[in-house]
Amino acid sequence: MMQKLLLWNWRVMTAGAVVGAGLLAIYWKSLPPEVPLLYSRPWGQDQLVSPIFLIVPPIFAVVVGGLLGWLANQSVEEKLLPIIILVSSMVVQVVTILGLIRIVLLVV
């Protein structure tokens, strides 16, 4: 079970990186000079950043997947903890990439 989840975590991590990079490569020329990324800030100018910062979500998804995959692999003595770590890792990665897709499709 653990090996299957590690493999799925790797697949989700790879797919997220490919989708994120591909999406940015396809729509790069169509992006406006500023895009909304910082949704935790007040509405308006504070949320806008340069399109180059859209590379942060795919990098974040890969880092989270790698670190949590490594952490789950280190805690093999436990039975439930690695499963929780890997499932939460995949959820964070999918939500991050879906957020990037939403942002890009919103501004294009």
C-alpha positions, 0 to 999 in steps of 0.5 A: 500500500505504501509503495503504491501511494509513493508512486501515486504521489510521484505521478501527481507531482510529475503531472502537476509540474508538466501541467503547470509548465505547459499551461504557462508555456502555452499562454505566456504571450497572452498573459497581461502585465500583472496577474492576480496571485496573492489572494490573501491580500486586500482586493485590488492592486495588492493582489497583482504580481508579474506573470513570472511569479506564476511559476511559484505554484508548480515549484511549490507543488513539486517541493511539497510532493518531494518533501512529504514523500520523503517524510512519509518514506522515513516514517515507515514504522507507523501504519497510518501516518505515511498514508495521511502524509501522502494523501495530504501531499497529493491534495495540496498538489492538486489544489495548487495546480487547480488554482494556477489553472483558474488564475491563468484561465481567468486572465486570458 
